[in-house]
Amino acid sequence: MGAAIRDHDWASTPLGPIQDWCSALRIAVGLMVESNFPKCIVWGPRYTTLYNDAFRPILGDKPEALGRSLNEVWSEVWPEIAPLVEKAYAGEPVFIEDLPLVIDRYGQPEQAWFTFCYSPVRDETGAVRGIMDTVIETTGKVMAVRTAQLLNAELSHRMKNTLAMVSAVANQTFRNAESLDAARARFADRVAALGEAHAILTQTEWTSAPILDVVEGALAPHRSGTGRFSVSGPPVMLSSRQALSLALAINELATNAVKHGALRQPEGQVSISWETAGDAFRFAWLESGGEPVAPPRRRGFGSQLTERILPADFGGRASLDFAPTGLAYSLTGQLAALDTAEAAAAAP
């Protein structure tokens, strides 16, 4: 830019030939050109512009700014910056941090942020003849801070939901336990199921989770040998809340199958399937080959989870059939609810 300034036809600008410049302008231009920090000089009543190499990226693809008026170069934001320029021309330095401006440097409007200082430049008599604009674009920093704030808010929301779920699991587990040791084991099992679902959601940044991964993760601790579980269904993405509640529900069903149902017998099997038809969604758990089952004598956390909580998260209903041939559980809902349940749960 030093060479460009020397070669420019200044005689055709308000500044006049370069050999006629006052010493204040010459000194200011020399300081600007030798700086590696983005700087721009605005000189005279017509705001004639000069700038250094570090300032060039801020201009983007704008037409050459050298020798043009500042209000012409930055016409799209002139209403916002004109009062600041006038303030500096009046002799008062101006410092602004992270000023938001919608600029046009690549042929389209662009939101950007800048931190800059307009410093008055005085001549030998002390009169303000122009300003030195020392500036840095902070768009990347501002966007990173905003993203971090959004992520922190989302993390806080997720942690509150998770802690609330863990608290509910703890209350229900210890309230209905036959013994403290049994409650501890049951609670650890349920928290482990939650942890597995969390691990799956983390892989997709907590936006959604494939139902197959959720089912397989919840079944993993209960698999012994091969052929006990059959799993089938089309690809379906679950919201984070649905993934957590479904993982817990499958863990409850599998635990009960091991203790009281089909998986007590070597030949017992469990069929897990889901299907979609238009907007309709159906999930089924069907046990076979085990001993006859009977309804539980008391309704615990597992019953509340499978019959109330899970259907609510899927915007549908559930049925639990203690048939002589084996336990049958079904859940029906609407695919539209899969997208809206999370938002509804997060609403105040």
Backbone torsions as a table, in degrees:
resi	resn	phi	psi	omega
1	MET	NA	-27.2	175.7
2	GLY	-59.8	-44.6	178.1
3	ALA	-66.1	-40.6	-179.7
4	ALA	-63.2	-38.7	179.2
5	ILE	-67.0	-41.4	179.8
6	ARG	-64.7	-35.0	-175.3
7	ASP	-88.6	-8.6	-174.9
8	HIS	-70.3	148.7	178.0
9	ASP	-82.5	80.3	-177.2
10	TRP	-72.8	-18.7	179.5
11	ALA	-62.8	-23.9	-179.8
12	SER	-89.7	6.4	-179.3
13	THR	-116.4	166.5	177.8
14	PRO	-60.1	-18.2	-178.3
15	LEU	-76.4	-23.6	-178.2
16	GLY	77.3	179.3	-177.8
17	PRO	-55.4	145.0	-173.5
18	ILE	-62.5	-29.2	-179.3
19	GLN	-72.7	-14.1	179.2
20	ASP	-95.5	0.6	-178.5
21	TRP	-65.7	147.3	177.1
22	CYS	-72.9	162.2	-176.9
23	SER	-64.1	-32.3	179.9
24	ALA	-62.8	-42.1	179.5
25	LEU	-69.2	-41.9	179.6
26	ARG	-60.1	-45.2	-179.7
27	ILE	-64.2	-44.1	-179.5
28	ALA	-61.7	-43.0	179.8
29	VAL	-64.7	-40.6	178.4
30	GLY	-61.6	-43.8	178.2
31	LEU	-63.5	-41.0	-178.1
32	MET	-64.9	-48.2	-175.8
33	VAL	-63.4	-35.0	-177.9
34	GLU	-80.5	-3.1	-177.9
35	SER	-91.6	141.6	173.6
36	ASN	-91.3	3.3	178.4
37	PHE	-98.8	141.8	-178.7
38	PRO	-58.2	122.5	179.9
39	LYS	-139.9	147.8	178.5
40	CYS	-140.6	133.4	175.3
41	ILE	-101.2	132.2	174.1
42	VAL	-114.7	120.3	-169.4
43	TRP	-127.9	139.1	173.8
44	GLY	80.2	172.7	-177.3
45	PRO	-67.1	-16.4	178.9
46	ARG	-100.9	9.8	173.3
47	TYR	57.5	45.9	179.4
48	THR	-66.1	136.7	-170.0
49	THR	-105.1	135.3	168.1
50	LEU	-132.5	150.0	-178.2
51	TYR	-151.1	165.4	-179.0
52	ASN	-103.5	179.2	-177.0
53	ASP	-61.6	-38.1	-177.6
54	ALA	-66.3	-20.7	-179.1
55	PHE	-82.8	-19.0	-173.9
56	ARG	-56.1	-44.6	-179.6
57	PRO	-59.9	-28.4	-179.9
58	ILE	-67.2	-28.9	-179.9
59	LEU	-76.5	-22.9	-179.6
60	GLY	62.8	-130.1	-178.9
61	ASP	-100.0	20.1	178.0
62	LYS	-61.5	154.1	173.9
63	PRO	-58.0	153.3	-177.2
64	GLU	-46.8	125.2	-175.5
65	ALA	-93.3	-14.8	-175.3
66	LEU	-62.3	122.7	178.4
67	GLY	84.6	-4.4	178.9
68	ARG	-93.2	164.5	-179.8
69	SER	-75.9	141.0	-179.6
70	LEU	-58.2	-40.2	-178.3
71	ASN	-69.1	-19.1	174.4
72	GLU	-83.3	-41.3	-179.5
73	VAL	-62.9	-43.2	-176.8
74	TRP	-114.8	47.3	-176.2
75	SER	-60.0	-32.8	-176.0
76	GLU	-68.9	-22.1	-179.5
77	VAL	-120.2	9.4	-177.4
78	TRP	-57.2	-40.8	178.0
79	PRO	-56.6	-30.9	-179.7
80	GLU	-81.4	-37.1	-173.9
81	ILE	-96.3	-16.4	-178.4
82	ALA	-56.3	-45.6	179.2
83	PRO	-61.3	-31.8	179.7
84	LEU	-72.0	-39.2	177.4
85	VAL	-63.8	-44.7	-180.0
86	GLU	-63.1	-36.6	178.7
87	LYS	-64.5	-42.8	178.2
88	ALA	-67.7	-38.9	176.8
89	TYR	-64.0	-25.0	177.5
90	ALA	-79.6	-1.1	175.1
91	GLY	102.3	5.8	-178.3
92	GLU	-109.7	117.8	177.7
93	PRO	-59.3	145.4	-178.9
94	VAL	-123.3	126.2	174.8
95	PHE	-123.1	125.5	179.8
96	ILE	-128.6	132.2	180.0
97	GLU	-110.7	127.7	176.5
98	ASP	54.7	52.5	177.3
99	LEU	-76.2	123.3	178.7
100	PRO	-80.0	131.8	178.0
101	LEU	-140.9	139.6	173.5
102	VAL	-96.9	105.1	-173.5
103	ILE	-109.2	166.4	178.5
104	ASP	-130.8	96.6	179.5
105	ARG	-123.3	-4.7	178.0
106	TYR	-131.4	27.2	176.3
107	GLY	85.8	7.2	178.3
108	GLN	-155.6	154.4	-179.8
109	PRO	-61.5	142.1	-176.1
110	GLU	-144.9	127.0	176.2
111	GLN	-78.5	125.7	179.8
112	ALA	-140.7	162.7	178.5
113	TRP	-129.5	145.2	-178.2
114	PHE	-139.7	143.0	169.0
115	THR	-112.0	126.1	-174.9
116	PHE	-152.7	165.5	175.9
117	CYS	-133.1	126.9	171.9
118	TYR	-96.7	110.1	-178.8
119	SER	-106.1	125.0	177.3
120	PRO	-61.5	140.5	174.7
121	VAL	-114.0	121.6	-174.8
122	ARG	-106.3	152.6	176.1
123	ASP	-90.0	-168.7	-175.6
124	GLU	-64.2	-23.1	-179.5
125	THR	-89.8	-5.5	-178.1
126	GLY	93.5	-1.0	179.2
127	ALA	-78.6	141.3	177.7
128	VAL	-75.6	120.0	-180.0
129	ARG	-105.8	-19.4	-179.2
130	GLY	-172.7	-168.8	179.3
131	ILE	-137.0	152.1	172.7
132	MET	-105.7	118.4	178.7
133	ASP	-96.3	110.0	175.2
134	THR	-104.1	118.3	-166.4
135	VAL	-141.4	151.1	170.6
136	ILE	-141.0	137.0	176.9
137	GLU	-79.2	130.0	-177.3
138	THR	-115.7	19.9	-178.0
139	THR	-55.8	-46.5	-179.3
140	GLY	-60.6	-43.2	-179.9
141	LYS	-64.8	-45.7	-178.7
142	VAL	-61.9	-44.1	-179.9
143	MET	-65.2	-37.7	178.7
144	ALA	-65.1	-41.2	178.6
145	VAL	-64.6	-43.3	179.7
146	ARG	-64.2	-41.2	177.6
147	THR	-62.1	-42.6	178.9
148	ALA	-62.6	-39.4	178.7
149	GLN	-64.4	-41.9	178.4
150	LEU	-64.7	-42.6	179.9
151	LEU	-64.9	-40.7	178.4
152	ASN	-64.4	-40.9	178.4
153	ALA	-64.4	-41.7	178.5
154	GLU	-65.8	-41.3	178.5
155	LEU	-62.0	-41.7	178.2
156	SER	-61.6	-42.1	179.0
157	HIS	-63.7	-44.0	-179.9
158	ARG	-64.5	-41.7	-178.6
159	MET	-65.9	-39.6	177.8
160	LYS	-61.7	-44.3	178.6
161	ASN	-62.8	-42.9	-178.9
162	THR	-66.0	-44.7	179.3
163	LEU	-63.6	-37.7	177.6
164	ALA	-64.2	-39.7	178.8
165	MET	-67.6	-42.4	177.8
166	VAL	-63.0	-40.6	178.3
167	SER	-62.1	-43.2	178.4
168	ALA	-64.0	-41.7	178.1
169	VAL	-61.3	-45.0	-179.4
170	ALA	-62.6	-46.8	-178.5
171	ASN	-60.1	-47.2	-177.9
172	GLN	-68.8	-38.2	-177.8
173	THR	-65.2	-49.4	-175.6
174	PHE	-78.7	-22.7	179.3
175	ARG	-70.6	-37.5	-174.6
176	ASN	-104.7	11.8	-175.1
177	ALA	-75.5	145.3	175.8
178	GLU	-79.4	-28.1	177.5
179	SER	-151.5	160.4	-179.4
180	LEU	-65.5	-40.1	179.3
181	ASP	-63.4	-41.9	179.2
182	ALA	-65.2	-38.8	179.7
183	ALA	-65.2	-41.1	179.2
184	ARG	-62.0	-44.6	-179.9
185	ALA	-64.9	-41.9	-179.3
186	ARG	-66.8	-40.6	-179.6
187	PHE	-64.9	-44.0	178.7
188	ALA	-60.6	-39.1	179.5
189	ASP	-64.1	-42.9	-178.8
190	ARG	-69.6	-40.2	177.8
191	VAL	-65.4	-36.5	176.8
192	ALA	-62.1	-39.0	177.8
193	ALA	-64.1	-40.4	176.0
194	LEU	-62.7	-42.7	-179.8
195	GLY	-61.4	-40.1	179.0
196	GLU	-64.0	-41.7	178.0
197	ALA	-65.4	-38.5	176.8
198	HIS	-60.8	-41.5	-179.6
199	ALA	-61.7	-40.0	178.4
200	ILE	-66.0	-43.3	-179.2
201	LEU	-66.7	-34.0	179.6
202	THR	-61.1	-33.6	-179.5
203	GLN	-66.1	-23.6	179.6
204	THR	-112.6	22.5	177.5
205	GLU	57.3	32.4	174.1
206	TRP	65.4	17.9	178.4
207	THR	-85.5	-40.4	-179.0
208	SER	-167.5	172.0	-179.8
209	ALA	-146.9	139.0	176.9
210	PRO	-66.5	134.6	-177.2
211	ILE	-61.6	-35.3	-179.9
212	LEU	-62.0	-42.5	179.3
213	ASP	-64.2	-38.5	179.5
214	VAL	-64.9	-45.9	-179.4
215	VAL	-63.6	-49.5	-178.1
216	GLU	-63.2	-38.9	178.9
217	GLY	-64.8	-39.4	-179.9
218	ALA	-71.8	-29.3	-178.6
219	LEU	-82.6	-20.9	-171.9
220	ALA	-50.6	-46.1	-177.9
221	PRO	-68.2	-15.5	-173.7
222	HIS	-103.9	-1.2	180.0
223	ARG	-79.2	129.4	174.5
224	SER	-137.4	109.6	-173.9
225	GLY	80.0	-162.5	-178.1
226	THR	-122.6	157.8	173.1
227	GLY	85.4	1.6	-179.8
228	ARG	-79.3	-32.1	-179.0
229	PHE	-119.3	138.3	168.7
230	SER	-119.9	130.9	-174.3
231	VAL	-126.5	129.8	179.9
232	SER	-153.3	151.2	177.7
233	GLY	157.4	159.1	-179.2
234	PRO	-76.1	164.7	176.6
235	PRO	-62.9	127.4	176.8
236	VAL	-141.1	133.5	177.3
237	MET	-97.6	131.2	-180.0
238	LEU	-103.7	148.8	171.9
239	SER	-69.7	166.1	-177.4
240	SER	-61.8	-40.7	-179.9
241	ARG	-65.3	-42.1	179.2
242	GLN	-65.3	-39.4	179.5
243	ALA	-61.8	-42.3	-179.7
244	LEU	-65.7	-47.7	-177.3
245	SER	-68.6	-36.8	178.4
246	LEU	-67.5	-40.1	178.3
247	ALA	-61.1	-43.6	177.7
248	LEU	-63.8	-42.9	-178.6
249	ALA	-63.2	-43.6	178.9
250	ILE	-64.2	-39.2	176.9
251	ASN	-61.1	-41.2	178.0
252	GLU	-64.2	-46.1	-179.2
253	LEU	-63.7	-41.3	-179.8
254	ALA	-67.9	-40.9	178.4
255	THR	-62.2	-43.9	178.6
256	ASN	-66.0	-34.8	178.5
257	ALA	-65.4	-35.8	178.3
258	VAL	-70.1	-40.2	-174.9
259	LYS	-83.2	-40.3	-170.8
260	HIS	-128.2	-12.8	-170.1
261	GLY	-114.0	-142.5	-170.2
262	ALA	-62.5	-32.9	-174.4
263	LEU	-79.3	2.4	172.3
264	ARG	-73.5	-23.6	-177.9
265	GLN	-106.2	143.7	-178.6
266	PRO	-58.5	-31.1	-177.1
267	GLU	-90.0	-2.3	-178.9
268	GLY	-67.1	146.1	-179.2
269	GLN	-138.7	158.2	176.6
270	VAL	-130.4	128.1	175.9
271	SER	-105.1	124.9	179.0
272	ILE	-119.9	125.1	-177.8
273	SER	-147.0	159.0	172.8
274	TRP	-147.2	156.3	-177.6
275	GLU	-150.7	158.8	176.5
276	THR	-128.4	146.6	175.9
277	ALA	-146.0	101.8	-173.0
278	GLY	66.6	-124.0	177.5
279	ASP	-90.1	-5.9	-176.1
280	ALA	-81.8	143.2	178.8
281	PHE	-132.0	135.9	-179.8
282	ARG	-137.9	133.7	177.5
283	PHE	-121.2	137.1	-177.1
284	ALA	-135.7	140.3	174.2
285	TRP	-124.0	118.6	-175.4
286	LEU	-131.7	120.6	179.3
287	GLU	-99.3	147.3	178.1
288	SER	-153.0	158.5	176.0
289	GLY	80.8	9.2	179.9
290	GLY	-110.3	-167.7	178.2
291	GLU	-76.7	154.6	174.2
292	PRO	-56.2	141.0	-178.4
293	VAL	-111.3	157.1	179.1
294	ALA	-132.3	153.6	178.3
295	PRO	-58.5	145.5	179.6
296	PRO	-66.6	153.3	179.8
297	ARG	-73.2	-21.4	177.8
298	ARG	-139.8	154.5	-178.1
299	ARG	-97.3	113.1	-178.0
300	GLY	-105.8	-159.4	-178.6
301	PHE	-63.3	-39.5	-179.9
302	GLY	-59.9	-40.9	179.0
303	SER	-65.3	-45.0	178.4
304	GLN	-61.6	-39.3	-177.9
305	LEU	-66.0	-50.0	-175.0
306	THR	-76.0	-30.1	-174.1
307	GLU	-99.1	-19.9	-177.2
308	ARG	-124.3	-54.4	-172.8
309	ILE	-68.5	-51.0	-177.9
310	LEU	-61.7	-46.9	177.2
311	PRO	-59.4	-37.2	179.2
312	ALA	-64.4	-39.3	179.7
313	ASP	-68.6	-24.1	179.4
314	PHE	-101.6	5.1	178.9
315	GLY	60.2	39.7	-177.4
316	GLY	-146.4	-142.7	-178.5
317	ARG	-144.6	164.6	-178.2
318	ALA	-135.9	155.9	175.6
319	SER	-136.2	143.6	-179.1
320	LEU	-127.3	117.1	-174.9
321	ASP	-117.5	114.7	177.6
322	PHE	-88.8	69.9	-177.4
323	ALA	-76.8	153.0	178.5
324	PRO	-58.5	-29.3	-178.4
325	THR	-80.7	-12.2	-179.6
326	GLY	144.0	156.5	-179.1
327	LEU	-64.2	136.4	176.0
328	ALA	-127.5	123.7	178.9
329	TYR	-123.8	135.0	178.3
330	SER	-135.5	146.1	178.6
331	LEU	-130.7	129.1	176.6
332	THR	-122.1	145.7	178.8
333	GLY	-160.1	-172.4	178.5
334	GLN	-114.7	139.9	179.9
335	LEU	-60.1	-33.4	178.4
336	ALA	-60.1	-33.1	-179.3
337	ALA	-68.6	-24.1	179.6
338	LEU	-63.5	-29.9	-179.1
339	ASP	-87.8	-25.4	-171.8
340	THR	-102.3	-15.0	-175.7
341	ALA	-62.9	-39.3	-179.0
342	GLU	-63.5	-45.7	-179.4
343	ALA	-64.5	-39.1	179.2
344	ALA	-66.0	-38.2	-179.2
345	ALA	-68.6	-30.0	-177.8
346	ALA	-85.8	-10.9	-177.3
347	ALA	-68.8	146.5	-179.3
348	PRO	-70.3	NA	NA
